[in-house]
Amino acid sequence: MMRKNTFFLPVLLCCLWAGFSGVSALWAQEVSGEAAQEAAVGGEIEAENADEGALPRKFREIELGMTLDDLKISLQNDSLFNFRGDRDVSLLPSREQSLVETTGPSFIRRAFFQLRDGELFIMAFSLNTSLVDHYSVFTGFVKKYGEPSYLDPREAVWDTEETRIAIERPLTVKYVDKRVFNDILSESEVTESHQARLRQEFLDEF
């Protein structure tokens, strides 16, 4: 009896191992399939989040960083603006800065464009509230770009390392190139510090 049991035992183990191997292979295929589906869904979610996180740097054909000449052409070719050419362009006392100010016949009441070293770094659009309301503009931004980085009764702000977009009251949409703007702030702080030092040196003379 012992010999018969020892004879059939290896056969039984082989059968069990073969069955287990088949089940393991099937389970591995199912797991890998589920993992692939999860990875695909995760990729779609990451792509959607990436789209939400990307803020626009342009409105229609007007883009932060463009030159004054290109800005003039874009304004002249856009029916939303009553651009009058060089009459709407003025120089600012700050370093190599210029301002373009124009009006609009419909949705845009007034528009302001500020350039430094010949490149656009701020554009602001004051909207006609008889045709466009604050809620519609705000909800449109949330749908496209997600919740604002900062929100209070005066403004809603979307922010990245390069771009800042704000919806302000009265209803104005403002685009800012943060790199240029931060450079200006840094230079202003240096100037103020220098003036404060000169003032103190003058007071010390007494």
C-alpha atoms as a printed R data frame, in Angstrom:
    type eleno elety resid chain resno       x       y       z
1   ATOM     1    CA   MET     A     1   0.000   0.000   0.000
2   ATOM     2    CA   MET     A     2   2.780   2.367   0.803
3   ATOM     3    CA   ARG     A     3   4.384   1.743  -2.588
4   ATOM     4    CA   LYS     A     4   1.098   2.492  -4.398
5   ATOM     5    CA   ASN     A     5   0.705   5.771  -2.475
6   ATOM     6    CA   THR     A     6   4.233   6.828  -3.210
7   ATOM     7    CA   PHE     A     7   3.717   5.968  -6.874
8   ATOM     8    CA   PHE     A     8   0.580   8.073  -7.316
9   ATOM     9    CA   LEU     A     9   1.745  11.003  -5.163
10  ATOM    10    CA   PRO     A    10   4.132  12.524  -7.761
11  ATOM    11    CA   VAL     A    11   1.432  12.201 -10.422
12  ATOM    12    CA   LEU     A    12  -1.098  13.963  -8.195
13  ATOM    13    CA   LEU     A    13   1.365  16.757  -7.396
14  ATOM    14    CA   CYS     A    14   2.106  17.270 -11.086
15  ATOM    15    CA   CYS     A    15  -1.615  17.588 -11.851
16  ATOM    16    CA   LEU     A    16  -2.136  20.063  -9.025
17  ATOM    17    CA   TRP     A    17   0.883  22.127 -10.108
18  ATOM    18    CA   ALA     A    18  -0.319  22.239 -13.717
19  ATOM    19    CA   GLY     A    19  -3.749  23.435 -12.596
20  ATOM    20    CA   PHE     A    20  -2.267  26.032 -10.271
21  ATOM    21    CA   SER     A    21   0.059  27.300 -13.019
22  ATOM    22    CA   GLY     A    22  -2.881  27.768 -15.375
23  ATOM    23    CA   VAL     A    23  -4.890  29.687 -12.783
24  ATOM    24    CA   SER     A    24  -1.835  31.810 -11.909
25  ATOM    25    CA   ALA     A    25  -1.267  32.702 -15.553
26  ATOM    26    CA   LEU     A    26  -4.935  33.667 -15.996
27  ATOM    27    CA   TRP     A    27  -4.874  35.754 -12.799
28  ATOM    28    CA   ALA     A    28  -1.662  37.480 -13.919
29  ATOM    29    CA   GLN     A    29  -3.294  38.387 -17.252
30  ATOM    30    CA   GLU     A    30  -6.337  39.845 -15.478
31  ATOM    31    CA   VAL     A    31  -4.167  41.851 -13.081
32  ATOM    32    CA   SER     A    32  -1.991  43.206 -15.879
33  ATOM    33    CA   GLY     A    33  -5.114  44.129 -17.839
34  ATOM    34    CA   GLU     A    34  -6.569  45.988 -14.866
35  ATOM    35    CA   ALA     A    35  -3.239  47.740 -14.266
36  ATOM    36    CA   ALA     A    36  -3.146  48.843 -17.894
37  ATOM    37    CA   GLN     A    37  -6.694  50.224 -17.626
38  ATOM    38    CA   GLU     A    38  -5.818  52.064 -14.410
39  ATOM    39    CA   ALA     A    39  -2.687  53.505 -16.021
40  ATOM    40    CA   ALA     A    40  -4.715  54.681 -19.018
41  ATOM    41    CA   VAL     A    41  -7.336  56.329 -16.805
42  ATOM    42    CA   GLY     A    42  -4.595  57.886 -14.678
43  ATOM    43    CA   GLY     A    43  -2.952  59.260 -17.799
44  ATOM    44    CA   GLU     A    44  -6.232  60.820 -18.920
45  ATOM    45    CA   ILE     A    45  -6.733  62.435 -15.507
46  ATOM    46    CA   GLU     A    46  -3.164  63.784 -15.492
47  ATOM    47    CA   ALA     A    47  -3.690  65.165 -18.995
48  ATOM    48    CA   GLU     A    48  -6.919  66.873 -17.890
49  ATOM    49    CA   ASN     A    49  -5.181  68.336 -14.842
50  ATOM    50    CA   ALA     A    50  -2.301  69.526 -17.018
51  ATOM    51    CA   ASP     A    51  -4.802  71.287 -19.300
52  ATOM    52    CA   GLU     A    52  -6.434  72.908 -16.270
53  ATOM    53    CA   GLY     A    53  -3.077  74.084 -14.957
54  ATOM    54    CA   ALA     A    54  -1.978  75.741 -18.215
55  ATOM    55    CA   LEU     A    55  -2.982  79.402 -18.260
56  ATOM    56    CA   PRO     A    56  -3.329  81.224 -21.583
57  ATOM    57    CA   ARG     A    57  -0.867  83.976 -22.414
58  ATOM    58    CA   LYS     A    58  -2.950  85.364 -25.260
59  ATOM    59    CA   PHE     A    59  -6.373  86.812 -25.995
60  ATOM    60    CA   ARG     A    60  -7.454  86.270 -29.586
61  ATOM    61    CA   GLU     A    61  -4.326  87.284 -31.566
62  ATOM    62    CA   ILE     A    62  -2.791  89.408 -28.803
63  ATOM    63    CA   GLU     A    63  -0.110  87.607 -26.788
64  ATOM    64    CA   LEU     A    64   2.168  88.470 -23.886
65  ATOM    65    CA   GLY     A    65   5.710  88.976 -25.138
66  ATOM    66    CA   MET     A    66   4.746  90.281 -28.579
67  ATOM    67    CA   THR     A    67   6.365  93.429 -29.958
68  ATOM    68    CA   LEU     A    68   4.715  96.834 -30.259
69  ATOM    69    CA   ASP     A    69   4.546  96.567 -34.052
70  ATOM    70    CA   ASP     A    70   2.859  93.161 -33.850
71  ATOM    71    CA   LEU     A    71   0.454  94.500 -31.229
72  ATOM    72    CA   LYS     A    72  -0.523  97.393 -33.498
73  ATOM    73    CA   ILE     A    73  -1.222  95.025 -36.377
74  ATOM    74    CA   SER     A    74  -3.324  92.721 -34.189
75  ATOM    75    CA   LEU     A    75  -5.380  95.627 -32.850
76  ATOM    76    CA   GLN     A    76  -5.931  97.088 -36.306
77  ATOM    77    CA   ASN     A    77  -7.153  93.735 -37.634
78  ATOM    78    CA   ASP     A    78  -9.527  93.001 -34.730
79  ATOM    79    CA   SER     A    79 -13.066  94.405 -34.858
80  ATOM    80    CA   LEU     A    80 -13.318  94.309 -31.045
81  ATOM    81    CA   PHE     A    81 -11.043  97.367 -30.855
82  ATOM    82    CA   ASN     A    82 -11.306 100.937 -32.157
83  ATOM    83    CA   PHE     A    83  -7.529 101.241 -32.468
84  ATOM    84    CA   ARG     A    84  -6.394 104.581 -33.946
85  ATOM    85    CA   GLY     A    85  -2.744 103.767 -34.512
86  ATOM    86    CA   ASP     A    86   0.048 105.819 -32.950
87  ATOM    87    CA   ARG     A    87  -2.489 108.228 -31.409
88  ATOM    88    CA   ASP     A    88  -3.295 105.468 -28.899
89  ATOM    89    CA   VAL     A    89   0.381 104.876 -28.019
90  ATOM    90    CA   SER     A    90   2.211 106.840 -25.324
91  ATOM    91    CA   LEU     A    91   5.628 106.596 -23.682
92  ATOM    92    CA   LEU     A    92   5.960 106.133 -19.932
93  ATOM    93    CA   PRO     A    93   8.685 107.722 -17.791
94  ATOM    94    CA   SER     A    94   9.767 104.299 -16.547
95  ATOM    95    CA   ARG     A    95  12.612 102.456 -18.253
96  ATOM    96    CA   GLU     A    96  11.761 101.745 -21.889
97  ATOM    97    CA   GLN     A    97   8.047 101.399 -21.184
98  ATOM    98    CA   SER     A    98   5.120 102.328 -23.389
99  ATOM    99    CA   LEU     A    99   1.354 102.191 -23.026
100 ATOM   100    CA   VAL     A   100  -1.316 101.469 -25.612
101 ATOM   101    CA   GLU     A   101  -4.829 102.510 -24.619
102 ATOM   102    CA   THR     A   102  -7.832 101.974 -26.859
103 ATOM   103    CA   THR     A   103 -11.598 101.495 -26.758
104 ATOM   104    CA   GLY     A   104 -14.000  98.921 -28.111
105 ATOM   105    CA   PRO     A   105 -17.438  99.104 -29.759
106 ATOM   106    CA   SER     A   106 -19.095  96.187 -27.977
107 ATOM   107    CA   PHE     A   107 -17.968  93.655 -25.367
108 ATOM   108    CA   ILE     A   108 -14.713  95.459 -24.534
109 ATOM   109    CA   ARG     A   109 -15.190  98.983 -23.208
110 ATOM   110    CA   ARG     A   110 -11.508  99.880 -22.834
111 ATOM   111    CA   ALA     A   111  -8.237  98.002 -23.247
112 ATOM   112    CA   PHE     A   112  -4.770  98.747 -21.882
113 ATOM   113    CA   PHE     A   113  -1.476  97.249 -23.026
114 ATOM   114    CA   GLN     A   114   1.814  97.942 -21.251
115 ATOM   115    CA   LEU     A   115   5.168  97.141 -22.848
116 ATOM   116    CA   ARG     A   116   8.691  97.074 -21.513
117 ATOM   117    CA   ASP     A   117  11.759  97.000 -23.748
118 ATOM   118    CA   GLY     A   118   9.340  96.767 -26.664
119 ATOM   119    CA   GLU     A   119   7.520  93.638 -25.439
120 ATOM   120    CA   LEU     A   120   3.998  93.303 -24.071
121 ATOM   121    CA   PHE     A   121   3.881  92.240 -20.411
122 ATOM   122    CA   ILE     A   122   0.466  93.460 -19.209
123 ATOM   123    CA   MET     A   123  -2.858  93.517 -21.011
124 ATOM   124    CA   ALA     A   124  -6.126  94.494 -19.340
125 ATOM   125    CA   PHE     A   125  -9.639  94.456 -20.775
126 ATOM   126    CA   SER     A   126 -12.386  96.469 -19.117
127 ATOM   127    CA   LEU     A   127 -15.615  94.754 -20.169
128 ATOM   128    CA   ASN     A   128 -18.999  96.238 -20.998
129 ATOM   129    CA   THR     A   129 -21.218  95.063 -18.132
130 ATOM   130    CA   SER     A   130 -24.386  95.754 -20.099
131 ATOM   131    CA   LEU     A   131 -23.347  92.902 -22.417
132 ATOM   132    CA   VAL     A   132 -21.148  90.692 -20.185
133 ATOM   133    CA   ASP     A   133 -21.597  89.870 -16.483
134 ATOM   134    CA   HIS     A   134 -19.005  88.986 -13.861
135 ATOM   135    CA   TYR     A   135 -20.529  85.583 -13.058
136 ATOM   136    CA   SER     A   136 -20.374  84.371 -16.672
137 ATOM   137    CA   VAL     A   137 -16.727  85.373 -17.028
138 ATOM   138    CA   PHE     A   138 -15.780  83.796 -13.688
139 ATOM   139    CA   THR     A   139 -17.569  80.472 -14.275
140 ATOM   140    CA   GLY     A   140 -16.055  80.263 -17.758
141 ATOM   141    CA   PHE     A   141 -12.568  80.604 -16.291
142 ATOM   142    CA   VAL     A   142 -13.257  78.000 -13.597
143 ATOM   143    CA   LYS     A   143 -14.514  75.525 -16.199
144 ATOM   144    CA   LYS     A   144 -11.382  75.994 -18.335
145 ATOM   145    CA   TYR     A   145  -8.623  76.526 -15.778
146 ATOM   146    CA   GLY     A   146  -9.940  75.199 -12.463
147 ATOM   147    CA   GLU     A   147 -10.507  77.058  -9.212
148 ATOM   148    CA   PRO     A   148  -8.592  80.332  -8.718
149 ATOM   149    CA   SER     A   149  -5.386  80.430  -6.687
150 ATOM   150    CA   TYR     A   150  -6.715  83.406  -4.750
151 ATOM   151    CA   LEU     A   151 -10.225  84.782  -4.291
152 ATOM   152    CA   ASP     A   152 -11.696  87.753  -2.458
153 ATOM   153    CA   PRO     A   153 -14.602  90.155  -3.161
154 ATOM   154    CA   ARG     A   154 -12.363  92.380  -5.284
155 ATOM   155    CA   GLU     A   155 -10.624  89.846  -7.511
156 ATOM   156    CA   ALA     A   156 -10.118  86.218  -8.502
157 ATOM   157    CA   VAL     A   157  -6.559  85.246  -9.443
158 ATOM   158    CA   TRP     A   158  -5.141  82.315 -11.408
159 ATOM   159    CA   ASP     A   159  -1.403  81.973 -10.993
160 ATOM   160    CA   THR     A   160   1.531  80.012 -12.431
161 ATOM   161    CA   GLU     A   161   5.273  80.665 -12.376
162 ATOM   162    CA   GLU     A   162   5.063  82.598 -15.652
163 ATOM   163    CA   THR     A   163   1.547  84.004 -15.863
164 ATOM   164    CA   ARG     A   164  -1.007  85.751 -13.666
165 ATOM   165    CA   ILE     A   165  -4.606  86.258 -14.754
166 ATOM   166    CA   ALA     A   166  -7.064  88.226 -12.636
167 ATOM   167    CA   ILE     A   167 -10.769  88.978 -12.915
168 ATOM   168    CA   GLU     A   168 -11.215  92.256 -11.066
169 ATOM   169    CA   ARG     A   169 -14.073  94.521 -10.051
170 ATOM   170    CA   PRO     A   170 -15.207  96.651 -11.849
171 ATOM   171    CA   LEU     A   171 -15.256  93.858 -14.436
172 ATOM   172    CA   THR     A   172 -11.747  93.724 -15.885
173 ATOM   173    CA   VAL     A   173  -9.698  90.765 -17.094
174 ATOM   174    CA   LYS     A   174  -5.952  91.295 -16.691
175 ATOM   175    CA   TYR     A   175  -3.063  89.184 -18.032
176 ATOM   176    CA   VAL     A   176   0.427  89.684 -16.563
177 ATOM   177    CA   ASP     A   177   3.818  88.257 -17.533
178 ATOM   178    CA   LYS     A   178   5.095  87.547 -14.015
179 ATOM   179    CA   ARG     A   179   8.767  87.285 -14.941
180 ATOM   180    CA   VAL     A   180   8.865  90.826 -16.315
181 ATOM   181    CA   PHE     A   181   6.604  92.177 -13.589
182 ATOM   182    CA   ASN     A   182   8.737  90.640 -10.824
183 ATOM   183    CA   ASP     A   183  11.875  92.107 -12.408
184 ATOM   184    CA   ILE     A   184  10.255  95.545 -12.264
185 ATOM   185    CA   LEU     A   185   9.315  95.045  -8.613
186 ATOM   186    CA   SER     A   186  12.874  93.987  -7.770
187 ATOM   187    CA   GLU     A   187  14.328  97.041  -9.498
188 ATOM   188    CA   SER     A   188  11.828  99.266  -7.702
189 ATOM   189    CA   GLU     A   189  12.850  97.820  -4.335
190 ATOM   190    CA   VAL     A   190  16.518  98.467  -5.114
191 ATOM   191    CA   THR     A   191  15.727 102.061  -6.104
192 ATOM   192    CA   GLU     A   192  13.671 102.655  -2.958
193 ATOM   193    CA   SER     A   193  16.437 101.183  -0.810
194 ATOM   194    CA   HIS     A   194  18.987 103.470  -2.459
195 ATOM   195    CA   GLN     A   195  16.761 106.522  -1.954
196 ATOM   196    CA   ALA     A   196  16.204 105.602   1.692
197 ATOM   197    CA   ARG     A   197  19.965 105.337   2.204
198 ATOM   198    CA   LEU     A   198  20.563 108.751   0.585
199 ATOM   199    CA   ARG     A   199  17.821 110.273   2.734
200 ATOM   200    CA   GLN     A   200  19.363 108.861   5.893
201 ATOM   201    CA   GLU     A   201  22.811 110.106   4.895
202 ATOM   202    CA   PHE     A   202  21.342 113.571   4.360
203 ATOM   203    CA   LEU     A   203  19.629 113.536   7.767
204 ATOM   204    CA   ASP     A   204  22.882 112.446   9.396
205 ATOM   205    CA   GLU     A   205  24.506 115.655   8.167
206 ATOM   206    CA   PHE     A   206  22.609 117.671  10.786
